[in-house]
Amino acid sequence: MQIIGYNGWGKNARLSNGEMDLVITLDVGPRILRCGFVGGRNVFAEIDGQQGCEGEKEWMIRGGHRLWVAPEAKPQTYELDNVPVEVEEIRNGVRTIQKPGSLTKIRKTMEITLDPNRNRVRIEHILRNTGRSAKTLSPWALSVMAPGGKAFIPMPGKIPHTKCLTHNQEWSIWAYTDFSDPRWTIGSRYIIFRQDRRRGPNKLGIQHREGWIAYQLRDVLFVKYFTMEDGREYPDGGVNFETFSNEQFLELESLGPMVVLKPGAEVRHEEVWRVFKGVPACRTESDIDRVIRPLAQSEFKAGGRKARR
């Protein structure tokens, strides 16, 4: 771990394996500010006017990767995270710990590790109830992706009509969701969602069992891995993945199961990230099958995760 200045914040932990690096601010958060190749572009958004600041009276998105509490509600979800966090060095990474929120009494922790031998990041998102009453909630991990890219969302494999007489997907649609928006391409095997600086908010939630979501920014591919537990309740109509985009960014959001978190108890939610470079532009489902899917599924082969198709 190296302590550096970054975007106006004076105290930030930098992790690097020589090829890629992460920057985790210690001045606010918990928040991962940067993920990318050394000397290359940050795959996360950096919102102008919200860098290097702390102590604001309103919650700031800033960009990067954060930990929230679902379901979304005001003011609880937007509890301020603009003061310094504690940091502990762990093997191949850091643990950042926020003081319990004054509204929710929830303490947020991220355990962040970077593999020294390959471009693989593991984040353990931890919510602990420090209050006196139980809380019903879900851990919510949100990556705010840099503008100009596109998300690739795999859908379940098709089943013949004669063998599938009921639905096998749950989608949640918000009041402002608009599928006539040209940012969406809803195909047979994938959903493509593009970020466009000219277009405002749009959102979709999915009960996602395929195990991975990808975002391509020029020739860099960011892949987020997470799981779904069958038989568990999830927020927002039963979804464990949501994507949101506006003029500034596109978010990739994974959610854990709903839990009743008793005083003193904690809940954990894991994500794994992989980052690849030199990836050719993908525009069609055939492109995704040929280029994106083999890269994404290399994690299942290497790490023993179960791939779905």
C-alpha positions as CSV (number, residue, x, y, z in Angstrom):
1,M,0.0,0.0,0.0
2,Q,1.2,3.5,-0.9
3,I,-0.3,6.7,0.4
4,I,-0.7,9.4,-2.3
5,G,-2.6,12.5,-3.2
6,Y,-5.4,12.1,-5.7
7,N,-7.8,14.6,-7.3
8,G,-7.4,17.1,-4.5
9,W,-7.7,14.6,-1.6
10,G,-4.5,14.3,0.4
11,K,-4.7,10.8,1.8
12,N,-5.5,7.9,-0.5
13,A,-4.3,4.3,-0.5
14,R,-2.9,3.1,-3.8
15,L,-2.7,-0.6,-4.6
16,S,-0.8,-1.8,-7.7
17,N,0.4,-5.1,-9.1
18,G,2.6,-3.3,-11.7
19,E,0.0,-3.4,-14.5
20,M,-3.2,-2.1,-12.9
21,D,-3.9,0.1,-9.9
22,L,-6.6,1.1,-7.5
23,V,-6.9,4.3,-5.5
24,I,-9.0,4.3,-2.4
25,T,-9.6,7.6,-0.6
26,L,-9.2,7.8,3.1
27,D,-10.5,11.4,3.4
28,V,-14.1,10.4,2.6
29,G,-16.1,7.3,2.0
30,P,-15.6,4.3,1.9
31,R,-15.0,5.0,-1.8
32,I,-12.7,3.4,-4.4
33,L,-11.9,6.4,-6.7
34,R,-9.9,4.7,-9.4
35,C,-9.6,1.4,-11.2
36,G,-7.5,1.1,-14.3
37,F,-4.2,0.3,-15.9
38,V,-1.1,2.1,-14.6
39,G,-0.9,5.4,-16.5
40,G,-4.2,4.7,-18.3
41,R,-7.7,6.0,-18.1
42,N,-9.8,5.5,-15.0
43,V,-12.7,3.3,-15.8
44,F,-14.7,5.0,-13.1
45,A,-16.3,8.4,-13.5
46,E,-14.8,11.4,-11.7
47,I,-17.6,14.0,-11.3
48,D,-16.4,17.6,-11.9
49,G,-16.8,19.9,-8.9
50,Q,-17.0,17.0,-6.5
51,Q,-13.3,16.0,-6.3
52,G,-11.1,16.8,-3.4
53,C,-13.9,18.0,-1.2
54,E,-15.3,16.9,2.2
55,G,-17.7,18.0,4.8
56,E,-20.5,19.0,2.5
57,K,-24.0,19.4,3.8
58,E,-25.5,17.2,1.0
59,W,-24.5,13.8,-0.2
60,M,-22.2,13.8,-3.2
61,I,-21.9,11.0,-5.8
62,R,-18.3,11.9,-6.7
63,G,-17.9,8.8,-9.0
64,G,-15.9,5.7,-8.2
65,H,-17.3,2.7,-6.4
66,R,-19.3,2.9,-3.2
67,L,-21.4,0.9,-0.7
68,W,-25.0,1.8,0.0
69,V,-27.9,0.4,1.9
70,A,-31.0,-0.8,-0.1
71,P,-33.9,-0.4,-0.6
72,E,-33.3,3.2,-1.6
73,A,-35.0,5.8,0.6
74,K,-34.4,9.4,1.6
75,P,-32.7,10.4,3.8
76,Q,-31.4,7.1,5.0
77,T,-29.7,5.9,1.7
78,Y,-28.2,9.4,1.2
79,E,-26.5,9.4,4.6
80,L,-23.4,11.6,4.4
81,D,-20.1,9.9,3.7
82,N,-17.9,12.9,3.6
83,V,-15.6,12.5,6.6
84,P,-12.3,10.5,6.9
85,V,-12.5,6.7,7.3
86,E,-10.3,4.4,9.2
87,V,-7.8,2.2,7.3
88,E,-6.2,-1.1,8.1
89,E,-3.7,-2.8,5.9
90,I,-4.6,-6.4,5.0
91,R,-2.9,-9.0,2.8
92,N,-2.7,-7.6,-0.7
93,G,-5.0,-4.7,0.2
94,V,-6.8,-2.5,2.6
95,R,-9.8,-2.4,4.9
96,T,-11.6,1.0,5.0
97,I,-14.1,1.5,7.8
98,Q,-16.7,4.3,8.0
99,K,-18.0,5.5,11.4
100,P,-21.6,4.4,12.0
101,G,-24.1,6.7,10.3
102,S,-26.0,9.0,12.6
103,L,-29.3,8.2,10.9
104,T,-29.1,4.4,10.3
105,K,-26.4,3.4,12.9
106,I,-25.0,1.2,10.1
107,R,-21.2,1.0,9.8
108,K,-19.9,0.4,6.3
109,T,-16.7,-1.4,5.6
110,M,-14.9,-2.4,2.4
111,E,-12.2,-5.0,2.3
112,I,-10.3,-4.5,-1.0
113,T,-7.6,-6.8,-2.4
114,L,-5.7,-6.7,-5.6
115,D,-4.2,-10.0,-6.9
116,P,-0.4,-9.5,-7.3
117,N,-0.3,-11.8,-10.2
118,R,-3.3,-11.0,-12.4
119,N,-5.7,-8.1,-12.9
120,R,-8.3,-9.3,-10.4
121,V,-9.9,-7.3,-7.6
122,R,-12.0,-8.7,-4.7
123,I,-14.2,-6.4,-2.6
124,E,-16.0,-7.6,0.5
125,H,-18.8,-5.1,1.3
126,I,-19.8,-5.3,5.0
127,L,-22.7,-3.6,6.8
128,R,-22.8,-3.8,10.6
129,N,-25.7,-2.7,12.8
130,T,-24.3,-0.7,15.7
131,G,-27.8,0.5,16.8
132,R,-30.3,-0.9,19.3
133,S,-33.0,-2.1,16.9
134,A,-33.0,-4.6,14.0
135,K,-32.8,-3.2,10.5
136,T,-34.2,-4.8,7.3
137,L,-31.8,-4.1,4.5
138,S,-29.7,-5.3,1.6
139,P,-26.0,-4.4,0.9
140,W,-25.8,-2.5,-2.4
141,A,-22.5,-2.1,-4.3
142,L,-22.4,0.6,-7.0
143,S,-19.7,1.2,-9.6
144,V,-20.0,4.6,-11.3
145,M,-18.5,4.0,-14.7
146,A,-16.8,6.7,-16.8
147,P,-18.8,8.3,-19.7
148,G,-18.7,7.1,-23.2
149,G,-18.8,3.3,-22.7
150,K,-21.4,0.6,-22.9
151,A,-22.6,-2.2,-20.6
152,F,-23.1,-5.8,-21.8
153,I,-25.7,-7.7,-19.8
154,P,-26.1,-11.4,-20.6
155,M,-29.5,-12.9,-20.4
156,P,-30.5,-16.5,-19.6
157,G,-30.2,-19.1,-22.3
158,K,-33.4,-19.8,-24.3
159,I,-35.6,-22.8,-23.5
160,P,-38.1,-24.2,-26.0
161,H,-41.7,-23.2,-25.4
162,T,-42.8,-26.8,-25.0
163,K,-40.3,-27.2,-22.1
164,C,-40.8,-23.9,-20.3
165,L,-44.4,-23.0,-19.4
166,T,-43.6,-20.3,-16.9
167,H,-41.3,-17.3,-16.7
168,N,-37.6,-17.5,-15.8
169,Q,-36.8,-13.8,-15.4
170,E,-37.8,-10.8,-13.2
171,W,-37.3,-7.3,-14.4
172,S,-38.0,-4.2,-12.4
173,I,-39.0,-1.0,-14.3
174,W,-38.9,2.5,-12.8
175,A,-41.4,5.3,-13.5
176,Y,-38.8,6.9,-15.8
177,T,-37.6,3.8,-17.5
178,D,-37.9,4.2,-21.3
179,F,-37.1,1.4,-23.7
180,S,-37.6,3.7,-26.7
181,D,-34.3,5.3,-25.6
182,P,-31.7,4.5,-28.3
183,R,-29.2,3.7,-25.6
184,W,-30.9,0.3,-25.2
185,T,-30.4,-2.6,-27.5
186,I,-32.4,-5.6,-26.2
187,G,-31.3,-8.6,-28.1
188,S,-31.9,-12.3,-28.0
189,R,-28.9,-13.1,-25.7
190,Y,-27.7,-9.7,-24.3
191,I,-28.9,-6.3,-23.3
192,I,-26.6,-3.5,-24.4
193,F,-26.9,-0.2,-22.5
194,R,-24.8,2.8,-23.7
195,Q,-23.8,5.9,-21.8
196,D,-24.7,9.1,-23.8
197,R,-23.8,12.6,-22.6
198,R,-26.9,13.9,-24.3
199,R,-29.5,11.8,-22.5
200,G,-30.9,11.8,-19.0
201,P,-31.9,9.2,-16.4
202,N,-32.9,5.7,-17.4
203,K,-32.8,2.5,-15.2
204,L,-33.5,-1.2,-15.3
205,G,-33.4,-3.9,-12.6
206,I,-32.9,-7.6,-13.3
207,Q,-32.9,-10.9,-11.4
208,H,-29.5,-11.9,-12.7
209,R,-28.1,-15.4,-12.5
210,E,-25.5,-15.3,-15.2
211,G,-22.7,-14.2,-12.8
212,W,-21.1,-11.3,-14.8
213,I,-21.8,-7.9,-16.3
214,A,-19.2,-6.1,-18.5
215,Y,-18.5,-2.4,-19.4
216,Q,-16.3,-1.5,-22.3
217,L,-14.6,1.9,-22.4
218,R,-12.6,2.2,-25.6
219,D,-10.3,-0.9,-25.6
220,V,-10.6,-1.5,-21.9
221,L,-13.1,-4.1,-20.5
222,F,-14.2,-4.0,-16.9
223,V,-16.1,-7.2,-15.7
224,K,-18.0,-7.3,-12.5
225,Y,-18.9,-10.7,-11.0
226,F,-21.5,-11.4,-8.3
227,T,-23.9,-14.1,-7.3
228,M,-27.6,-14.6,-6.7
229,E,-28.9,-17.0,-4.0
230,D,-32.1,-18.8,-5.1
231,G,-34.9,-18.8,-2.6
232,R,-33.8,-15.5,-1.0
233,E,-35.6,-12.2,-1.1
234,Y,-34.1,-9.3,-2.9
235,P,-35.0,-5.6,-3.0
236,D,-36.8,-3.6,-5.7
237,G,-39.1,-6.4,-6.8
238,G,-36.6,-9.2,-6.4
239,V,-33.6,-8.0,-8.4
240,N,-29.9,-8.4,-7.6
241,F,-28.6,-6.2,-10.4
242,E,-29.5,-2.7,-11.5
243,T,-28.1,-0.3,-14.1
244,F,-28.7,3.4,-14.2
245,S,-27.4,6.1,-16.6
246,N,-27.6,9.8,-17.1
247,E,-25.6,12.5,-18.9
248,Q,-22.5,12.0,-16.6
249,F,-22.1,8.2,-16.0
250,L,-23.5,4.7,-16.1
251,E,-23.8,2.7,-13.0
252,L,-23.4,-1.1,-12.6
253,E,-25.0,-2.1,-9.3
254,S,-25.2,-5.5,-7.5
255,L,-27.3,-6.2,-4.5
256,G,-27.3,-8.8,-1.8
257,P,-30.3,-10.6,-0.3
258,M,-32.5,-8.8,2.1
259,V,-31.7,-9.5,5.7
260,V,-33.0,-8.6,9.2
261,L,-29.8,-7.3,10.7
262,K,-29.9,-7.5,14.5
263,P,-28.0,-5.2,16.7
264,G,-24.3,-6.1,16.6
265,A,-24.7,-8.3,13.5
266,E,-23.2,-7.8,10.1
267,V,-23.9,-8.9,6.5
268,R,-21.4,-9.3,3.7
269,H,-21.7,-9.0,-0.1
270,E,-18.8,-9.9,-2.4
271,E,-17.9,-8.6,-5.8
272,V,-14.9,-9.6,-8.0
273,W,-13.6,-7.4,-10.8
274,R,-11.5,-8.3,-13.8
275,V,-9.9,-5.7,-16.1
276,F,-8.7,-6.5,-19.7
277,K,-7.0,-4.2,-22.3
278,G,-6.7,-4.3,-26.0
279,V,-10.2,-5.5,-26.4
280,P,-11.8,-4.7,-29.8
281,A,-15.0,-2.7,-30.0
282,C,-18.1,-4.8,-29.7
283,R,-21.4,-3.7,-31.3
284,T,-23.4,-6.9,-31.9
285,E,-24.4,-10.0,-30.1
286,S,-22.0,-12.0,-32.3
287,D,-19.2,-9.6,-31.2
288,I,-20.1,-10.2,-27.6
289,D,-20.1,-14.0,-28.0
290,R,-16.8,-13.9,-29.8
291,V,-14.9,-11.3,-27.7
292,I,-16.5,-10.5,-24.4
293,R,-17.9,-13.8,-23.2
294,P,-14.7,-15.8,-23.4
295,L,-12.9,-13.1,-21.4
296,A,-15.7,-12.9,-18.8
297,Q,-15.9,-16.6,-18.4
298,S,-12.2,-17.0,-18.0
299,E,-12.9,-16.1,-14.3
300,F,-15.1,-19.1,-13.9
301,K,-12.4,-21.4,-15.3
302,A,-9.7,-19.9,-13.2
303,G,-11.6,-19.4,-10.0
304,G,-14.0,-22.4,-10.0
305,R,-17.1,-20.2,-10.2
306,K,-20.0,-21.7,-11.9
307,A,-20.8,-20.3,-15.3
308,R,-24.3,-20.2,-16.7
309,R,-25.4,-19.9,-20.2
